[in-house]
Amino acid sequence: MASGAAFITDAPVDNQGLGQAFSPTDTIAAGLASCMLTIMGIKAKDLEVDLKGAKANVTKHMAAEPRRISKIDIQFYMPKDIAAKHQIVLERAAKSCPVHYSLHPDIEKVIVFHW
């Protein structure tokens, strides 16, 4: 990666790991939320909107056969003072992030914005 940053991963406890760090599938789910927030941040700058304090809670669900991500739930908690017209633009921007487009269509994505 261009940043030179590194992070530690571990297999989950139910798949021969110690569960002491993000699993590779955790990073995918977190990457989706991160990508969506990043794209919203870029759009917010264009709109002169402040997203300070925005956060996301992510829950990943696994299927057994074959072992894979079956569903990603993301709850976005956004600043309360964003105009409704900007909320619509920001939500559309979020759903256009590259990670969203890169995930297999069989992965169910439940994305909720709390404004």
RALINSUL-V140041 format. One record per residue. RES is the residue in one letter. SS is DSSP state (alpha for helix, beta for strand, coil for the rest). OMEGA is omega in radians with two decimals (999 if undefined). D_CENTER is the distance of its C-alpha to the mean C-alpha in Angstrom with 2 decimals. Layout:
BEGIN
res;ss;omega;d_center
RES;SS;OMEGA;D_CENTER
RES;SS;OMEGA;D_CENTER
END
This chain:
BEGIN
res;ss;omega;d_center
M;coil;-3.11;19.25
A;coil;-3.10;20.85
S;coil;-3.06;19.83
G;coil;-3.14;21.64
A;coil;3.11;19.15
A;coil;3.04;19.04
F;coil;-3.09;17.34
I;coil;3.03;18.70
T;beta;3.10;17.55
D;coil;3.04;19.50
A;coil;3.10;19.92
P;coil;-3.11;19.40
V;alpha;-3.12;22.67
D;alpha;3.12;23.05
N;alpha;3.01;23.04
Q;coil;3.11;25.57
G;coil;3.10;23.48
L;coil;-3.14;23.87
G;coil;-3.08;20.31
Q;coil;3.14;20.72
A;coil;3.07;17.52
F;beta;3.00;14.08
S;coil;3.08;14.90
P;alpha;3.13;13.97
T;alpha;3.02;12.00
D;alpha;-3.10;10.16
T;alpha;3.08;9.25
I;alpha;-3.13;7.98
A;alpha;3.11;5.62
A;alpha;3.11;4.74
G;alpha;3.10;5.12
L;alpha;3.14;3.05
A;alpha;3.14;1.28
S;alpha;3.13;4.71
C;alpha;-3.12;6.04
M;alpha;3.11;5.86
L;alpha;3.14;7.35
T;alpha;3.13;9.59
I;alpha;3.07;10.86
M;alpha;3.11;11.55
G;alpha;3.10;13.32
I;alpha;-3.14;15.38
K;alpha;3.14;16.38
A;alpha;3.10;17.14
K;alpha;3.09;19.46
D;alpha;-3.11;21.25
L;alpha;-3.05;21.69
E;coil;3.13;22.80
V;coil;-3.14;20.39
D;coil;3.12;19.31
L;coil;-3.13;15.78
K;coil;-3.14;16.92
G;coil;3.11;15.71
A;coil;3.10;12.42
K;beta;3.14;9.99
A;beta;2.96;7.23
N;beta;-3.03;8.37
V;beta;3.03;6.74
T;beta;-3.14;9.52
K;beta;3.10;10.19
H;beta;-3.11;13.57
M;beta;2.99;15.93
A;beta;-3.06;18.96
A;coil;-3.03;22.20
E;coil;-0.15;24.04
P;coil;3.13;22.81
R;coil;-3.10;20.38
R;beta;3.02;16.93
I;beta;3.11;13.55
S;beta;-3.06;14.69
K;beta;3.02;11.99
I;beta;3.07;8.41
D;beta;3.06;8.65
I;beta;3.04;6.46
Q;beta;3.10;9.08
F;beta;3.08;9.01
Y;beta;-2.98;12.30
M;coil;3.08;13.82
P;coil;-3.04;17.30
K;coil;-2.97;20.08
D;coil;-3.14;22.27
I;coil;3.13;20.44
A;coil;-3.11;22.79
A;alpha;-3.13;22.02
K;alpha;3.10;22.53
H;alpha;3.09;19.90
Q;alpha;-3.13;17.38
I;alpha;-3.13;17.91
V;alpha;-3.12;17.60
L;alpha;3.10;14.36
E;alpha;3.10;12.75
R;alpha;3.12;14.27
A;alpha;-3.13;13.12
A;alpha;-3.10;9.40
K;coil;3.09;10.12
S;coil;-3.09;12.08
C;coil;-3.09;9.69
P;alpha;3.14;11.10
V;alpha;3.11;8.43
H;alpha;3.14;8.44
Y;alpha;-3.07;12.17
S;alpha;-3.11;12.44
L;coil;3.13;11.40
H;coil;-3.11;14.61
P;coil;3.10;15.59
D;coil;3.10;16.62
I;coil;3.11;13.16
E;beta;3.14;12.92
K;beta;3.09;9.85
V;beta;-3.03;10.59
I;beta;-3.10;8.97
V;beta;3.09;11.23
F;beta;3.06;12.01
H;beta;-3.10;14.62
W;coil;999;16.83
END
